[in-house]
Amino acid sequence: MLKILLIDDDKINNFLNRSVIEKHCGNECVVSEFINPEEAFDFLKACSSTNHENCPDVIFLDINMPEMSGFELLEMMDSENIRFSKSRIFMLSSSLDPHDIEKSKSFETVTDFISKPLDKSKIEKIIASID
């Protein structure tokens, strides 16, 4: 069972992304979500220090969120040494700013930058890379 975590302050984006993931991943995926990146950080911190079985396999992280940007969340994870050997982090953003794409690449924990919206081919490519 593939555990997928969505971190995006936009409830509509989370709903749409969850729908696409569930449609193309079927019963093979369990999707969780956070609209508040600070709550997501607390979850990831707890997950890393306790039972790794509950840790997400895939994290889709939005960049632009009002409480804390996706980059700030990654920086906090780095400073607290929160890492998951099996998890893959994908920046999922509507930003087309080349600076955001380059900044994503500067984090060794980030697997890739993906432009919103998620679609069938993006989900299938990610799932295939994990198997």
ZIWOMO-V899671 format. One record per backbone hydrogen bond with DSSP energy under -1.0 kcal/mol. NH is the residue of the N-H (numbers start at 1). CO is the residue of the C=O. If there is no record, write none. Layout:
nh:NH co:CO
nh:NH co:CO
This chain:
nh:2 co:28
nh:4 co:30
nh:5 co:58
nh:6 co:32
nh:7 co:60
nh:8 co:34
nh:14 co:10
nh:15 co:11
nh:16 co:12
nh:17 co:13
nh:18 co:14
nh:19 co:15
nh:20 co:16
nh:21 co:17
nh:22 co:18
nh:23 co:19
nh:24 co:20
nh:25 co:21
nh:26 co:22
nh:28 co:25
nh:29 co:26
nh:30 co:2
nh:32 co:4
nh:34 co:6
nh:40 co:36
nh:41 co:37
nh:42 co:38
nh:43 co:39
nh:44 co:40
nh:45 co:41
nh:46 co:42
nh:47 co:43
nh:48 co:44
nh:49 co:45
nh:50 co:46
nh:54 co:51
nh:55 co:52
nh:57 co:3
nh:58 co:3
nh:59 co:88
nh:60 co:5
nh:61 co:90
nh:62 co:7
nh:70 co:63
nh:73 co:69
nh:74 co:70
nh:75 co:71
nh:76 co:72
nh:77 co:73
nh:78 co:74
nh:79 co:75
nh:80 co:76
nh:81 co:78
nh:82 co:77
nh:88 co:57
nh:90 co:59
nh:91 co:112
nh:92 co:61
nh:93 co:114
nh:101 co:97
nh:102 co:98
nh:103 co:99
nh:104 co:100
nh:105 co:101
nh:107 co:104
nh:110 co:107
nh:111 co:89
nh:112 co:89
nh:114 co:91
nh:116 co:93
nh:123 co:119
nh:124 co:120
nh:125 co:121
nh:126 co:122
nh:127 co:123
nh:128 co:124
nh:129 co:125
nh:131 co:127
